[in-house]
């Protein structure tokens, strides 16, 4: 079963956020947060539960002193490394959704590359997107591309 991971933008914070959770989407859409989040129109698919070829995606909350944002780690190794190197991060979900991981930066057939960029600012923020041109535009604005292989792919979304 696939689910939609919806992207939001907060102009006050200049932050991006993605969520597959209907309750969070409803709260963000209704403006039930301290600052306003709006849908960007971007989304990607994810698997609701794990399978033989998938990997869990964990979600960390980054407290205000460290950036007031969220980080999504792909796979047990990245999630464990994030916990180890960032003990101040709060693990909100060990498996919020599931994705296919790239092999040497390449996604298998039937999947779409997902890119991750990092704001490289004190108020840390990551953006997850499937459009390479937008990723490249973000890099042109000073964001850092993260991922594997020559195309820097972080995970692969089911189509």
N, C-alpha and C positions, 0 to 999 in steps of 0.2 A: 504494500500500500504506500503510495506516495502522498506527501503533504507539501504545501506551499510555504516556503520560508520568505516572508515579506519584509522588504526594506523600508525603514523610516529615516527621516532626517529631522534634526532639531536645529533650527537656525540660531537660537539663543546660545546653544553650546557649540555649534558647528560640529556636531557629532552625527554619526550614522549608527543604526541599530537594526538587527534582523531578528525576527522571531517566527517560529512555526506555530506558536501557541495561540489558539483562538481567543482565549480570555485576555491575554496580553494585547493582542491586536484590537480587541473591542475597547479596552481601557485606553490605548493610545489613540484610536480613532475618535473616542468620545472626549478626549482632552482631559482625562482623569489623572494627569501627572503634573508635577510642579511647573514644568515648562512644556511648551507645545511641540509635539511630534507630528509630522505629516508623512503620508506615504509618498515615496519617490516614483512609484509606478514600476519599480524593479522587484523581481522575485525570482527564486529558483526552487526547483523541486528537491526533496530529500525523501529518504525512506523513513517511515514512522518507526519501524523496528529493524533489528539487525538480521542479516542474512549471511550466507557463506562468503560472499565477496564484498561485504560492507564493513565499515569501521565506525565505532561510535564517535560522535562529535560532542565534546564536553563544553559547558559554558561556565565561565568564571565572571564574577562581578569584581571590578577593580574599584576599591573604595576611593572616596574623594581625594584623600591625601596622595593617592597614587595615580589619579587620572579620572575617576568617576565615570567609568565606562564598562564595557563587557569585552571579553575575549573568548573566541570559540576555537578550541583546539581540536585537531583532527587526529583521532587515533589514541590508543592507550599510551604510546610512547611520548607524544607531544603533551598530552594532558598530565602525565607524571612529571615530565620535565618542567612544565609550567608551575606545578605545585612546588617542586623542589627549588626552583630559582626565584619564585615569587611567593614566599610564604604569606604575604599580606593579602593575596587574592583570595576571594571566597568562592569555593566550588559550589555553584548553584545546581548543576546537573552533570552527572558523569556521562550520560548518554541522552542528550536533548533530542537528537535525531541521528540518523545514520547516513553515511555517504560512502562512495567508492574512493579509495585513495589512488592517486596516480602512480604509475610505474615509470621511474626516470622522467617524471614530469609529463607523461602522456596519459590521457584518459582512454579507457576502452570504448569500443563502439557502443552506441546507445546511451552515452553519457556526454555531458557538457562540462568543459573546464570551469572551475570556480577560482577566481583570483582573490587574493587578500592584499590589501595595502594598509600601511601603518602611518599615522599622521606625523610621527616623530616629534611630537610636542609634549610638554609637561602634562597636559590634560589628555593623556594617551587615548587614541581612538583607532579602531580598525574598521575597514569597509570590506564587505564581501560582495563580489559581483561577477557576472558571467560575461560581460561585454569587455573585450580586450581594449577597444578604443577608449572606453571610459577609464579603464585601469591606467592606460598610458597617459591619459589626460591628468589623472590624479598624481601620477609620478611627476609629470611636468610641473605640477603645483607644489612639489616638494615632498609628497608622500613616498614611502619606501615600499616597493613591491616585495612580497614574500612568497616563497613557494619552492617547488622542485623543478629541475630541468631547465632547459634554455628559455622556456616560456613562463617560468615561475608559476606553476599551477599548484594550488594548495589542496584541492579536492575535486571530485567529479560528481556532478549532479545527474540523477536519472532524468531522461527526457520525457 
